[in-house]
Amino acid sequence: MADRYAVIGHPVAHSKSPWIHAEFARQTRQDLDYARIEAPLDGFARAVDEFRAAGGSGANITLPFKEQAFLYCKDAVTDRARAVGVVNTLVFDGGRAGGEILGDNTDGEGLLRDLTVNLGCKLAGARVLLMGAGGAAQGVLAPLVGAGPRRLVIANRTADKARALARRYGASAGGGYEDLRGEQFDVLINATSAGLADEAPPLAAGQFARGALAYDMVYGRDTPFLALARAAGAAAHDGSGMLVEQAAESFFVWRGVRPDTAPVLAALRGR
């Protein structure tokens, strides 16, 4: 009988994760099923409990439940999940509702691998802007700081949230978009959901340095942020690579086998 996994979120019907993990399973000859579970906004813990009780082996967690997933795991989290305070990968012990559960976070690893390996971006010594202060931004902050940028600034419409994250993770600065006046960045990462509403963070074209790389964690659509970046002369990339790379890390956590991401990413972009 195939081991069962799922992605849990709200909404989740658009998720490519079932297809990606099916490709990984085929490539590595692993026997597993992977489904989508749309949990009610007030029913995340219940949805996880039910999936575990039904024999689930693990789950990926997507918006808006990553912070709830961290709390759900209590103290049973990996060091990298504890460092960022959010969980996107759950590992269950035998699918027993009362059994062990471990929370992990593969988002930071996925983003760094896509930026540095797939896109050839050098973060060390770069001026980096991270937009957003929710679970998506929080999940990648510690790895970004660890990559050694010259300056890492967090911007958010609610400036106090950005300042709090900057203090917590040792970023250079945090604040509102109005605080960015006069600054230029080499790498600009949009971790907000603005693209899903066909909106862009309020940036000026002059904030993209010459040769800048712009990255939107939203995938599968040409967002207004990416259009703004291209108009400013920046190289623009969506979050498809991060999606595949973080999935590969989750797959490795669950199965102990690391899939080859290049053909899966190429196929995803061609779908």
Backbone bond lengths (Angstrom), bond angles and torsions (degrees), N, CA, C in turn:
res aa  C-N    CA-C-N  psi(-1)  N-CA   C-N-CA  omega(-1)  CA-C   N-CA-C  phi
1 M - - - 1.459 - - 1.522 109.63 -
2 A 1.309 117.48 132.22 1.455 121.82 -176.24 1.521 111.30 -67.95
3 D 1.328 116.83 142.33 1.456 121.22 173.39 1.526 109.15 -69.45
4 R 1.323 116.17 145.57 1.464 120.91 -173.05 1.525 111.44 -110.15
5 Y 1.330 115.10 132.25 1.452 123.01 176.55 1.527 108.00 -132.83
6 A 1.325 115.75 167.40 1.466 119.22 -179.34 1.520 109.58 -159.53
7 V 1.322 115.14 161.50 1.457 121.57 167.07 1.526 106.95 -106.87
8 I 1.330 115.91 133.00 1.459 121.77 -177.53 1.523 108.75 -117.43
9 G 1.330 116.61 125.42 1.457 120.52 -179.49 1.510 110.92 -166.03
10 H 1.341 115.58 -172.09 1.471 121.35 177.04 1.532 108.21 -159.11
11 P 1.323 119.35 104.44 1.472 127.42 0.34 1.525 110.56 -82.25
12 V 1.326 116.43 168.98 1.464 119.33 -177.56 1.525 112.44 -141.27
13 A 1.322 117.78 -2.44 1.468 120.51 -176.54 1.523 112.53 -62.46
14 H 1.342 117.05 -26.08 1.463 121.18 -177.77 1.524 112.63 -82.39
15 S 1.331 118.10 -9.44 1.463 121.64 -169.60 1.530 112.32 -61.36
16 K 1.328 115.72 135.21 1.470 122.27 175.56 1.528 111.89 -90.98
17 S 1.329 117.04 -2.61 1.461 119.91 -174.86 1.526 114.10 -57.85
18 P 1.349 120.71 -40.53 1.465 118.79 178.10 1.530 112.47 -59.15
19 W 1.309 116.90 -42.48 1.468 120.00 178.89 1.531 110.61 -65.79
20 I 1.327 117.30 -43.71 1.466 120.96 -178.65 1.524 110.75 -61.32
21 H 1.328 117.05 -46.63 1.464 119.26 -178.37 1.527 111.88 -70.98
22 A 1.322 117.26 -29.71 1.468 119.17 173.66 1.528 110.40 -64.40
23 E 1.344 116.69 -39.45 1.471 120.53 176.63 1.518 111.15 -65.50
24 F 1.329 117.05 -42.15 1.464 119.76 177.35 1.528 110.72 -61.80
25 A 1.332 116.65 -43.21 1.460 120.94 -178.54 1.528 110.91 -63.73
26 R 1.338 116.31 -42.18 1.468 119.81 178.37 1.527 110.87 -63.39
27 Q 1.323 115.44 -43.70 1.465 120.80 -177.94 1.526 112.22 -63.96
28 T 1.340 116.53 -39.20 1.465 121.03 -174.72 1.531 112.97 -100.94
29 R 1.331 116.49 1.92 1.461 122.69 178.80 1.534 111.85 59.78
30 Q 1.319 114.40 45.18 1.459 121.25 175.95 1.534 108.76 -101.66
31 D 1.335 115.49 143.18 1.465 120.94 -177.63 1.520 109.02 -98.74
32 L 1.331 117.06 102.48 1.460 120.02 179.75 1.518 110.97 -151.97
33 D 1.322 115.36 156.54 1.466 123.90 171.53 1.528 107.56 -115.77
34 Y 1.323 116.08 143.66 1.467 120.35 -177.35 1.523 107.89 -137.84
35 A 1.334 116.42 124.33 1.463 121.56 -173.10 1.532 110.96 -124.75
36 R 1.328 115.23 172.92 1.468 122.53 172.30 1.530 109.07 -103.88
37 I 1.335 116.28 138.05 1.461 121.24 174.48 1.520 107.54 -128.91
38 E 1.316 116.75 115.72 1.464 120.49 176.47 1.523 108.34 -93.61
39 A 1.319 115.79 109.57 1.462 121.13 -178.52 1.522 109.92 -89.86
40 P 1.314 118.14 144.32 1.468 119.72 172.41 1.524 109.78 -60.48
41 L 1.317 116.28 152.15 1.460 119.34 -178.94 1.524 112.29 -58.71
42 D 1.333 116.79 -28.74 1.464 120.23 179.17 1.524 111.99 -104.42
43 G 1.338 116.95 17.35 1.457 118.86 -174.33 1.516 114.83 -133.11
44 F 1.338 117.73 31.24 1.467 119.83 -177.63 1.523 112.08 -63.30
45 A 1.323 117.73 -52.61 1.467 120.31 -176.84 1.522 111.08 -60.28
46 R 1.316 116.81 -40.22 1.465 120.24 178.84 1.526 110.79 -62.73
47 A 1.331 117.70 -41.17 1.462 121.16 179.65 1.523 111.11 -63.36
48 V 1.334 116.99 -41.14 1.463 119.82 178.21 1.521 110.66 -66.85
49 D 1.321 116.75 -44.33 1.473 120.42 179.17 1.521 111.07 -57.94
50 E 1.318 116.16 -43.74 1.471 120.04 -178.62 1.525 111.29 -66.01
51 F 1.320 116.69 -39.68 1.466 119.25 179.92 1.532 110.45 -68.47
52 R 1.300 117.21 -40.42 1.474 120.04 176.63 1.522 110.55 -62.23
53 A 1.337 116.38 -45.56 1.466 120.61 -178.19 1.519 112.06 -63.88
54 A 1.346 115.92 -27.97 1.465 120.56 180.00 1.530 111.90 -84.50
55 G 1.326 117.49 3.68 1.461 120.54 175.14 1.510 115.30 103.46
56 G 1.341 118.44 12.95 1.454 120.64 178.33 1.514 112.48 -62.34
57 S 1.327 116.18 145.20 1.464 121.42 -179.60 1.522 112.62 -99.86
58 G 1.333 116.84 -21.51 1.456 120.37 -179.59 1.512 109.90 178.65
59 A 1.319 115.62 169.52 1.464 119.47 -177.93 1.516 110.89 -152.05
60 N 1.314 114.73 148.69 1.459 121.59 166.07 1.520 108.06 -94.12
61 I 1.326 116.37 144.90 1.457 121.86 -179.15 1.527 108.17 -118.09
62 T 1.320 115.64 128.16 1.457 120.21 178.42 1.528 109.38 -121.01
63 L 1.334 115.57 -175.88 1.466 120.52 -176.27 1.528 111.58 -55.68
64 P 1.333 116.67 141.16 1.472 128.47 3.88 1.522 113.12 -106.66
65 F 1.332 117.98 32.76 1.463 120.93 -165.07 1.527 115.36 -107.38
66 K 1.324 119.79 7.92 1.468 119.62 -172.72 1.526 112.72 -66.95
67 E 1.320 117.25 -36.14 1.462 118.82 177.35 1.533 110.56 -72.72
68 Q 1.334 116.82 -37.17 1.468 119.68 175.72 1.525 110.54 -63.65
69 A 1.325 116.91 -36.47 1.466 120.54 179.23 1.525 110.99 -63.42
70 F 1.319 116.56 -37.74 1.470 120.23 177.12 1.523 110.02 -61.41
71 L 1.316 117.02 -45.13 1.460 121.05 179.47 1.531 111.15 -67.63
72 Y 1.315 116.51 -35.36 1.465 121.59 179.63 1.529 110.65 -60.28
73 C 1.330 116.11 -36.50 1.469 120.26 -177.52 1.518 113.09 -78.89
74 K 1.328 116.44 -10.79 1.466 121.92 -176.55 1.540 108.90 57.13
75 D 1.327 117.75 -120.50 1.467 119.68 -177.05 1.521 112.77 -96.97
76 A 1.316 117.89 0.44 1.465 121.04 -177.38 1.526 109.93 -88.46
77 V 1.336 115.26 70.63 1.459 121.00 179.61 1.524 109.66 -131.54
78 T 1.320 116.24 154.44 1.453 120.61 176.54 1.525 110.16 -72.41
79 D 1.323 115.98 166.16 1.467 120.19 179.33 1.521 111.34 -60.18
80 R 1.337 116.73 -39.68 1.465 117.62 -176.87 1.524 111.71 -72.81
81 A 1.325 117.49 -28.68 1.470 119.50 174.08 1.523 110.49 -72.01
82 R 1.324 115.77 -40.37 1.473 119.09 178.67 1.527 110.48 -63.79
83 A 1.325 117.18 -35.77 1.460 121.14 -178.31 1.518 112.00 -64.63
84 V 1.334 118.01 -31.02 1.467 120.58 -176.68 1.521 113.16 -105.70
85 G 1.339 117.62 -14.78 1.453 120.54 175.50 1.509 115.37 76.07
86 V 1.324 118.29 13.14 1.466 122.22 176.51 1.531 109.11 -139.00
87 V 1.315 115.48 154.71 1.472 122.02 -177.72 1.516 109.56 -125.53
88 N 1.334 116.71 133.91 1.465 120.36 174.38 1.522 112.41 -121.79
89 T 1.343 117.59 -1.66 1.461 121.60 -178.75 1.520 109.71 -137.84
90 L 1.337 115.90 124.98 1.455 121.98 177.59 1.524 109.54 -112.80
91 V 1.318 115.19 137.67 1.466 121.97 175.72 1.516 107.26 -117.97
92 F 1.335 116.84 123.47 1.459 121.65 -178.07 1.519 110.24 -102.72
93 D 1.320 116.07 150.06 1.458 122.32 176.40 1.518 109.62 -93.20
94 G 1.318 114.91 97.36 1.460 120.06 174.18 1.505 115.36 65.96
95 G 1.345 117.60 12.94 1.452 120.20 177.54 1.511 114.16 71.92
96 R 1.339 117.03 12.55 1.467 119.19 -178.69 1.523 109.48 -83.03
97 A 1.321 116.96 130.74 1.464 120.73 -177.56 1.520 111.28 -58.79
98 G 1.303 118.80 -31.40 1.459 120.95 179.56 1.510 113.21 -99.60
99 G 1.332 117.72 7.22 1.454 121.58 -176.26 1.515 112.84 -82.41
100 E 1.316 114.89 -177.06 1.455 121.33 -178.98 1.530 110.58 -66.71
101 I 1.320 115.06 149.61 1.456 120.78 175.04 1.524 107.44 -140.90
102 L 1.312 116.33 138.55 1.458 121.81 -179.72 1.518 109.00 -124.90
103 G 1.331 116.56 134.06 1.452 121.77 177.18 1.518 111.28 -105.45
104 D 1.314 116.34 136.94 1.464 122.00 -179.77 1.524 108.37 -134.71
105 N 1.311 116.44 167.87 1.467 120.58 174.30 1.512 109.24 -135.10
106 T 1.324 115.96 120.05 1.469 121.65 -178.93 1.524 112.12 -109.52
107 D 1.334 117.81 1.91 1.463 120.64 -176.84 1.529 112.04 -63.40
108 G 1.336 116.31 -46.39 1.458 119.39 -178.77 1.512 112.37 -61.39
109 E 1.332 115.90 -43.93 1.462 120.21 177.49 1.523 110.37 -61.69
110 G 1.342 116.77 -40.58 1.458 120.16 -179.74 1.514 112.46 -64.96
111 L 1.335 117.06 -43.35 1.458 120.45 179.57 1.529 110.97 -65.64
112 L 1.331 116.98 -47.83 1.463 119.43 -178.45 1.521 111.65 -61.77
113 R 1.320 116.92 -40.85 1.458 119.26 -179.59 1.526 110.96 -65.98
114 D 1.331 117.23 -40.78 1.467 118.71 179.10 1.524 110.57 -65.85
115 L 1.331 117.35 -44.82 1.453 120.30 -178.75 1.534 111.77 -64.57
116 T 1.324 116.46 -50.84 1.459 119.37 -169.81 1.524 113.96 -85.52
117 V 1.338 117.31 -34.96 1.466 120.20 -177.39 1.527 110.89 -93.21
118 N 1.327 116.87 -55.76 1.468 119.55 -175.75 1.523 112.63 -71.69
119 L 1.334 116.91 -38.05 1.465 120.35 -174.72 1.527 113.41 -104.65
120 G 1.320 117.81 -5.51 1.458 121.24 176.77 1.513 114.59 65.75
121 C 1.323 117.87 29.63 1.463 122.68 -177.38 1.535 109.73 -87.71
122 K 1.320 116.44 131.51 1.462 121.57 177.08 1.530 108.97 -96.70
123 L 1.325 116.16 111.90 1.456 121.04 -178.94 1.526 112.13 -85.44
124 A 1.315 117.01 -31.04 1.463 120.15 -179.92 1.527 109.45 -61.27
125 G 1.328 116.21 124.92 1.453 120.95 179.06 1.512 115.12 81.65
126 A 1.349 117.36 -0.20 1.468 120.64 -177.61 1.524 111.01 -87.83
127 R 1.330 114.79 158.41 1.469 121.50 171.62 1.526 106.87 -93.91
128 V 1.334 116.82 115.13 1.466 122.24 -170.85 1.524 109.44 -116.89
129 L 1.322 115.49 133.61 1.461 122.26 172.97 1.524 108.40 -113.52
130 L 1.323 116.76 125.45 1.466 122.40 174.90 1.514 107.56 -112.81
131 M 1.325 116.36 120.18 1.458 122.26 -178.13 1.520 110.59 -101.23
132 G 1.342 115.91 126.79 1.448 121.82 -178.74 1.517 110.71 116.72
133 A 1.331 115.54 155.21 1.465 120.28 179.83 1.526 111.35 -138.87
134 G 1.335 116.94 17.78 1.459 121.31 178.39 1.520 111.70 -91.17
135 G 1.335 115.50 -161.24 1.457 120.77 -176.65 1.505 113.74 -61.79
136 A 1.346 118.58 -34.59 1.461 120.93 -179.27 1.519 110.83 -65.64
137 A 1.333 116.54 -44.75 1.466 120.35 178.31 1.527 110.52 -67.78
138 Q 1.310 115.58 -44.34 1.460 119.98 -178.11 1.522 111.19 -60.56
139 G 1.335 116.82 -35.11 1.455 120.82 -176.60 1.510 115.05 -69.32
140 V 1.335 117.68 -15.26 1.471 119.90 -177.76 1.517 112.69 -118.10
141 L 1.321 118.18 -2.93 1.460 120.57 -172.89 1.522 113.37 -64.41
142 A 1.315 117.47 -50.55 1.463 119.50 -177.52 1.526 111.63 -59.77
143 P 1.343 119.76 -46.24 1.467 118.71 176.74 1.527 113.22 -61.85
144 L 1.332 117.63 -36.94 1.465 120.12 178.42 1.524 110.80 -64.82
145 V 1.327 117.26 -44.54 1.462 120.14 176.98 1.526 109.86 -60.25
146 G 1.337 115.91 -41.07 1.456 120.72 -179.11 1.510 114.02 -67.14
147 A 1.344 117.46 -18.72 1.467 120.74 179.69 1.528 112.64 -76.09
148 G 1.325 117.55 -7.33 1.451 121.45 173.52 1.507 117.83 79.66
149 P 1.336 119.43 37.87 1.465 118.87 176.43 1.530 110.92 -65.43
150 R 1.330 116.06 152.97 1.457 119.95 176.21 1.525 110.42 -64.20
151 R 1.339 115.13 -38.88 1.462 120.90 -178.58 1.523 107.93 -148.24
152 L 1.306 117.18 130.97 1.461 122.31 176.99 1.520 108.30 -126.50
153 V 1.320 116.14 113.18 1.453 122.60 -176.86 1.529 109.11 -112.25
154 I 1.331 116.82 136.95 1.464 122.66 176.60 1.516 108.09 -108.23
155 A 1.315 117.01 127.35 1.466 121.75 177.83 1.522 109.65 -121.04
156 N 1.328 115.58 141.18 1.458 120.64 179.95 1.519 108.78 -153.76
157 R 1.339 116.11 151.21 1.463 119.02 178.62 1.529 110.98 -60.90
158 T 1.333 116.91 -35.71 1.456 121.17 171.47 1.523 107.27 -92.93
159 A 1.305 116.29 98.30 1.460 121.35 -170.41 1.519 112.76 -60.88
160 D 1.332 118.01 -36.94 1.459 120.54 -177.46 1.522 112.01 -60.80
161 K 1.338 116.75 -35.43 1.470 119.88 177.89 1.520 110.57 -64.36
162 A 1.323 116.41 -41.67 1.462 120.17 179.24 1.525 110.84 -65.24
163 R 1.322 116.70 -41.08 1.472 119.87 179.84 1.529 110.62 -64.39
164 A 1.348 115.95 -40.14 1.467 119.70 179.69 1.523 111.21 -63.96
165 L 1.334 117.12 -41.92 1.460 120.12 178.51 1.518 111.13 -65.98
166 A 1.325 116.95 -40.22 1.462 120.51 179.16 1.525 110.65 -60.40
167 R 1.314 116.94 -43.49 1.468 120.25 178.47 1.526 110.86 -65.36
168 R 1.325 115.82 -41.85 1.464 119.51 -175.50 1.519 112.77 -66.56
169 Y 1.336 116.90 -38.14 1.463 120.03 -173.26 1.522 114.10 -106.94
170 G 1.314 117.31 4.08 1.454 119.40 176.55 1.510 114.27 74.89
171 A 1.338 117.07 27.64 1.462 119.98 174.98 1.525 108.96 -72.86
172 S 1.330 116.06 164.56 1.464 120.40 -176.52 1.518 111.70 -66.12
173 A 1.321 116.88 -41.90 1.467 121.06 -176.69 1.512 109.43 -162.67
174 G 1.336 115.61 161.74 1.457 121.96 174.74 1.511 109.30 -148.91
175 G 1.328 115.49 150.92 1.454 119.17 179.60 1.499 111.67 170.86
176 G 1.333 116.17 -160.70 1.450 121.59 178.86 1.515 111.57 -86.75
177 Y 1.316 116.32 170.68 1.462 120.28 -179.04 1.527 111.68 -65.29
178 E 1.319 116.05 -27.41 1.465 118.90 178.76 1.529 111.53 -66.87
179 D 1.335 117.48 -20.04 1.460 121.26 179.14 1.529 112.83 -78.30
180 L 1.333 117.23 -5.57 1.467 121.05 -176.51 1.516 112.90 -88.95
181 R 1.309 117.99 -1.30 1.461 120.58 -175.03 1.525 110.77 -54.66
182 G 1.336 115.04 131.54 1.455 120.42 177.34 1.519 114.60 85.46
183 E 1.338 117.92 -7.36 1.467 120.42 -179.84 1.522 111.25 -95.45
184 Q 1.323 115.34 145.63 1.458 122.55 172.47 1.520 108.82 -120.61
185 F 1.350 115.01 151.55 1.455 120.01 -177.05 1.523 110.43 -132.33
186 D 1.344 114.47 146.91 1.466 121.29 178.23 1.525 111.55 -86.84
187 V 1.325 116.20 -32.71 1.467 122.16 -179.82 1.524 107.29 -131.39
188 L 1.335 116.40 123.73 1.467 121.71 -178.90 1.521 107.78 -122.16
189 I 1.336 117.00 119.22 1.459 122.98 -174.24 1.512 109.42 -116.60
190 N 1.322 116.51 120.31 1.460 121.53 179.09 1.528 109.44 -95.11
191 A 1.330 115.55 106.55 1.461 120.97 177.89 1.519 111.28 -104.54
192 T 1.334 117.31 16.35 1.460 121.25 175.61 1.528 109.28 -91.10
193 S 1.317 115.92 169.67 1.470 120.95 176.88 1.518 111.42 -97.34
194 A 1.347 117.10 15.87 1.467 120.49 -176.23 1.520 112.28 -55.99
195 G 1.336 116.57 -36.90 1.459 119.86 -178.18 1.508 113.67 -61.97
196 L 1.334 117.15 -28.10 1.462 120.63 179.19 1.526 111.29 -69.33
197 A 1.336 116.08 -20.88 1.462 121.28 177.12 1.525 111.16 -105.23
198 D 1.342 116.17 16.77 1.469 122.39 -178.68 1.522 111.83 56.05
199 E 1.320 115.51 41.00 1.454 122.11 176.29 1.523 109.24 -123.31
200 A 1.322 116.03 166.05 1.460 121.84 178.47 1.523 109.40 -130.15
201 P 1.325 118.16 149.55 1.466 119.67 171.90 1.527 109.53 -58.83
202 P 1.326 117.37 149.01 1.469 120.73 -175.39 1.528 112.93 -77.86
203 L 1.324 116.17 75.95 1.466 122.31 179.14 1.519 109.77 -103.76
204 A 1.326 115.29 154.97 1.460 120.81 172.22 1.526 108.95 -97.80
205 A 1.331 116.53 150.96 1.464 120.50 -179.32 1.520 111.17 -57.64
206 G 1.347 117.25 -32.33 1.456 120.82 -177.47 1.515 114.36 -70.33
207 Q 1.330 117.70 -7.06 1.462 119.73 179.51 1.523 112.85 -85.71
208 F 1.321 116.91 -6.47 1.458 121.61 173.19 1.538 107.59 -90.47
209 A 1.322 117.77 113.44 1.456 120.92 178.79 1.527 109.96 -68.07
210 R 1.320 116.55 163.01 1.469 120.44 175.77 1.531 109.32 -59.06
211 G 1.323 116.60 130.13 1.462 120.81 -179.15 1.519 114.37 75.69
212 A 1.330 117.79 17.52 1.465 121.44 -177.23 1.520 111.98 -66.41
213 L 1.323 114.74 154.92 1.462 122.38 173.29 1.519 108.04 -114.26
214 A 1.322 116.83 125.57 1.464 122.89 178.19 1.522 109.12 -109.02
215 Y 1.331 116.52 134.07 1.465 121.25 -174.01 1.524 108.90 -133.86
216 D 1.329 116.21 123.62 1.462 121.37 176.84 1.521 108.31 -109.14
217 M 1.322 117.42 123.54 1.462 120.23 -179.92 1.524 112.63 -66.57
218 V 1.323 117.80 -21.47 1.463 120.28 172.18 1.528 108.03 -65.01
219 Y 1.322 116.56 139.39 1.463 119.16 -177.43 1.522 110.69 -124.11
220 G 1.316 114.79 158.24 1.457 120.29 173.74 1.508 115.16 81.44
221 R 1.337 117.72 10.19 1.462 119.97 176.99 1.527 109.16 -151.82
222 D 1.314 114.71 152.48 1.458 121.02 177.71 1.530 107.25 -89.09
223 T 1.304 117.33 96.62 1.451 122.08 -172.89 1.532 111.30 -78.28
224 P 1.328 117.41 159.08 1.465 120.48 175.31 1.529 113.00 -57.45
225 F 1.333 117.54 -32.74 1.468 120.01 176.85 1.529 110.88 -63.00
226 L 1.326 117.35 -43.26 1.460 119.94 179.01 1.525 110.90 -66.70
227 A 1.320 117.22 -37.63 1.465 120.37 176.81 1.525 110.51 -63.78
228 L 1.328 117.16 -42.44 1.460 121.95 177.03 1.522 110.62 -60.96
229 A 1.327 116.15 -42.22 1.468 120.58 -179.29 1.520 111.54 -63.81
230 R 1.331 116.57 -45.19 1.467 118.97 179.39 1.526 111.21 -63.01
231 A 1.338 116.67 -39.63 1.463 120.12 179.27 1.524 111.03 -63.74
232 A 1.335 116.51 -26.84 1.461 121.18 178.70 1.527 112.03 -88.28
233 G 1.335 116.97 1.58 1.461 121.03 177.83 1.514 114.79 89.18
234 A 1.339 118.31 11.33 1.465 121.51 -179.45 1.522 111.22 -88.76
235 A 1.322 116.42 154.55 1.459 121.64 169.75 1.525 107.65 -75.90
236 A 1.329 118.05 128.98 1.463 122.07 -172.03 1.526 110.96 -117.15
237 H 1.324 116.57 131.37 1.468 121.76 -177.52 1.527 110.01 -138.48
238 D 1.337 115.91 139.70 1.463 119.58 175.57 1.528 109.53 -88.72
239 G 1.337 116.18 -176.83 1.456 121.15 -173.45 1.516 115.61 -89.98
240 S 1.340 118.10 18.08 1.470 119.28 -178.99 1.522 111.57 -60.52
241 G 1.322 116.72 -41.56 1.465 119.73 -179.29 1.511 112.24 -65.21
242 M 1.334 116.78 -41.09 1.461 119.80 177.03 1.521 110.60 -62.40
243 L 1.339 116.39 -41.71 1.463 121.14 179.06 1.526 111.01 -56.53
244 V 1.324 116.23 -47.69 1.464 120.35 -177.74 1.529 111.21 -70.57
245 E 1.326 117.01 -40.98 1.462 119.85 -176.67 1.527 112.21 -69.78
246 Q 1.350 117.23 -39.26 1.468 117.30 177.67 1.525 110.36 -69.58
247 A 1.334 116.74 -32.68 1.467 120.28 176.81 1.522 110.42 -65.13
248 A 1.330 116.89 -40.33 1.465 120.56 178.60 1.519 111.37 -63.09
249 E 1.335 116.17 -38.41 1.470 119.72 177.49 1.524 110.55 -67.05
250 S 1.344 117.90 -40.79 1.467 120.53 175.81 1.529 110.68 -61.91
251 F 1.325 116.07 -43.09 1.466 121.26 179.20 1.532 110.11 -58.74
252 F 1.321 115.94 -41.89 1.464 120.77 178.49 1.531 110.94 -64.74
253 V 1.326 117.04 -41.59 1.465 121.31 177.92 1.520 110.42 -59.61
254 W 1.336 116.89 -43.29 1.460 121.42 -177.63 1.521 113.62 -75.77
255 R 1.333 115.99 -43.52 1.458 120.60 -167.27 1.528 114.77 -108.56
256 G 1.344 117.19 -14.61 1.458 119.85 -178.02 1.509 113.59 73.92
257 V 1.327 117.06 15.23 1.471 122.99 -179.86 1.530 106.96 -128.51
258 R 1.337 116.71 133.17 1.461 119.70 -179.29 1.534 109.56 -101.86
259 P 1.314 118.44 114.88 1.468 121.03 -178.86 1.533 111.69 -75.70
260 D 1.306 115.11 161.29 1.462 122.53 174.77 1.523 107.28 -83.80
261 T 1.326 117.02 117.39 1.463 120.01 -173.95 1.524 113.63 -83.49
262 A 1.325 117.90 -24.24 1.474 120.35 -172.30 1.531 112.64 -57.28
263 P 1.351 119.85 -50.85 1.470 117.73 -178.97 1.519 113.57 -67.09
264 V 1.342 117.07 -30.78 1.467 120.02 179.95 1.523 109.93 -71.26
265 L 1.328 116.96 -40.07 1.453 120.12 178.46 1.530 110.44 -66.34
266 A 1.321 116.61 -41.59 1.465 119.80 178.37 1.525 110.97 -62.03
267 A 1.327 116.65 -42.27 1.464 120.68 -179.95 1.531 110.85 -67.59
268 L 1.336 117.02 -38.77 1.464 120.71 179.16 1.519 110.40 -62.34
269 R 1.307 117.63 -43.37 1.462 120.65 -179.34 1.524 112.12 -69.64
270 G 1.326 116.32 -19.53 1.454 119.86 178.98 1.510 114.03 -92.96
271 R 1.356 116.06 -4.64 1.473 119.54 -178.15 1.523 111.70 -75.09
